[in-house]
Amino acid sequence: MRSLDELFTGLTEDQREEIFDSRGFSNTFLRNETPQITPAAGSGINLMPIVMEKIPAQLVEVLAVVPYNTRPLYRLDIYNAFGRIRNLSAYRINSRSRGNIPLFEETTRLEAPNRNRPIPDPPPALIVPASDTVFLRIKDSFFGNTYFRGTFTLNAAHGITYRLTNTAAVWYLIFPVMGAEQLALVVHAEPIDEGVLLYGLAGIDIPMYIATTINLTANINMRIRVIMNWLTDSLSAIK
């Protein structure tokens, strides 16, 4: 296994504290700005080109380390934890207008992109496939039914890369907020000496006037935070 310092050099003490905290480190920045955390050269972790394909107006970077519970975890553990998507609907937020509500009211795996028949989460896998694609319907408390494609790929000899994008437009009431294929969320998950490393980048290509209207920063951060909490809790629960 590699270590955090091998993969991310030059971290400040404050950043390290956040990374090992249950909330993790996160930062929002604009397309023409520089991220605060960059993987080390030669680490094989290079998510920025994937996200920048969408020409996003705004990006979010996140980095967390989930300490091992009773044993080291491996890529198979991570793959199985990522597969339990129905657990995502358990996470709640405090809304000014609606009180304490689940951000994602329902999360369902679908049979295929053009066949919206719900299927259950699969039983735990015995091996990690070289690649895998899943299709999801997430009922967002604010945006209604949203549809996504998630792709898993093995990253060399170390981790798993998970890519998520929206396969259909996202609407708020009668207004289109984001067109299909305009979201890029990429997470690199890897067992390291200190625990499971979760490094992610997300970006959305939407017009700035829409970003201002819906408070893009708060909306992205809220959803990234819920997804990160789901991942860290899923990994922390493995014994």
N, C-alpha and C positions, 0 to 999 in steps of 0.2 A: 504494500500500500504506500501511497505518497502522503505527504503531509500538507497542511494548510500553507505553511511558509514556502514550500516548493511551488505551489500552484499560484499563490498570490503574494508577491513580494512587496515590501514597503508599507504594510498596513500600519496604521496608527493604533495606539492603545485604545482610544475611544472606539475605533472601528472594530477592533478585535472583541471588545466587550459586547458590542451590539451583535456581532456575528454569532457569538456563543449564547446570547440571550434568546429566550423563547420566541421573541418577535423577529430576530435577525436584523441585518442591516438593509436599508432601502434608501434609494435616492432617485429623484425625478429630475430629468434634464431635457433640454430642447435639442432638436436635430443638429444644430450648429454648435452645440456645446460638447464638452468632453466628460465621459463618465469618471466617477471618482475611483472606481476599482477596475483594474484590468488584469486578466490572467497573464501569468508569466509567459515569456517567449519560450516555445518548446513544450508547453504544457499540453498542446493538442486541443485546448478549449478555445474555440473561436466562434462565438455566437453573433457578434456584431454584424457580419455580412448577411446573415440570414434575416435579421430584423430589418436591416437597412434596405433590403429588397422592396419593402413596402413603402419606402420614403416617408417614414412616420414624422408627424409634427412634434411629437413628444415621446420620450422613452422613460422606462423605469428599469433600474438595476436592483437586484436583490442578491444577498449572499447570507447564508446561514449554515451552521454546522450543528447537526442533531447528534448529541453524544449517544454512544451505544448504551443500551439498557443492561441486559444480562450477558450479551455476547456480541462479537463483531457481526456486522451485517454485510451482505454480498449483493451483487447485482440482481440475483434472483429475488431476494427480499424486496429490493427497491421496485423491481418490475411488478411484483404482486401487489405491493402497497399502492402503486399508481393505478392499478386496475380496479380498485374498489371505489368506483366513482360515485356510487349511491351515497356514500358517507358524506359527500360534499354538501348535501342538503341540510346537514345538521348544524351548520355554522350560522350564527345570528349576528345582526348588527343593530345599532341604535339609530333609528331614523327620526329626524326632527318632526316630520309630519305623521309618521305611522308607528312610532314607538319601537319596541324590540321585535324584530322580524327576521326570518331567514332571508339572507340575500339571494340565495338560489333555492327556490321553493321545491324544485324537483330536478333531479339529475338522472338521466336515463341513457343507457347505451342503446344504439339503434342497429338494425340488421345491416343496412347499407345506406349510401348517401341519398338514394332516390326511393328507398323503402323504409318508411318511418315506423316499422313494427318494433316495439320495445323488446329487448332481450336482456336476460339477467347478466349481472357481472359473472365472469367465468370463475371456475374453481381455481385455486392456486396452481400456477404452472410448475412443472418439474424442471424445465430448462428455459433459458431466456432465448427467444427467437432472435435471429440476426436483425429482423425488422418486423414491425407490426403496425397496423393502422386500425383505429377505432373511430366510430362516428357517434356523436353525442347530441342529445337535446337537453339544454339547460333552460329551465323556466326561471328567468330572472325576475325578481320582484318589481323591477322598474321598467325593464325592456321587454317583458313577455318571453315567449318561446324563442330561443336562440339556438343555432345549429353550428356544430363544430366538427372538425376533423383533427384527430390527434395521431401523430406518428412517432413510434419509438424506433431508435436505431442504436446499436452498440457502438460505443466510441472507443476504437482501438482496443487496448487491453485493459481499460480502466473503468469507464463509466457508461451511463446511458444518457442519450439525448432525447428529450421529448419536445416535439413541436406541436403547437396548437394554433389553428386559424379558423375563422368563421367561414362557413360554406354558404351562408345566406345573409342578406342584408339585415341589419339590426334597426328596429324602429322604436321611437318613443312617442306614444300616442299615435298621431297620424303623420309624424315627421320621420323621414329616414335619417338615422344618425350615422350609420356606417355601412358602406357597400360590402358585398361579398369579397372575401379574400383580402380584407384590409387590416386585419389584426395579425400580428406575429408575436407569439409568446413562446420562448424557447428556454428550456430548463436543462442544465447539465447536472446529473446526480452521480456521485461517485463515493464509494467507501474509501475513507482516508484514515490516517492514524488516529485522529481525534474523534471520529464519528462519520456520519454521512454528510457530505458536502452538497449543498443545493445552491447552484449559481444560476440566476435567471436574468433574461432581458426581455422586455416587452415593448412594443411600439404599435401605434395606430395611425393609419393614414386617413385623416378626416380634415375637412376644411376648418380653418382657424375660427371662423365665426360660429361653427357648431361646437368646437371645443370650448369656446368661451361660454356659450349658452348652457351647456350641460355640465360645466365645471369639470373639464376633462381630468385635471390632476387628481381631484378628490375621487372621481369615479374609477379611474385606473387603479389608484392606490388601494381603494377599498376592496376591489376584486382580487388584486394581486395578494393582498394581505389574507383574505379568506382562503385562497388557493394555497398559500404558503403554510397557513395554520393547519389546513387539512393534510398537507404532505408531512409536516413535522410531527403532527399527532399520530398519523398512520405509521410512521417509522418508529416513533418513541414507544408505541404499543407492542412492537414485535419483541417476543421473548425467545 
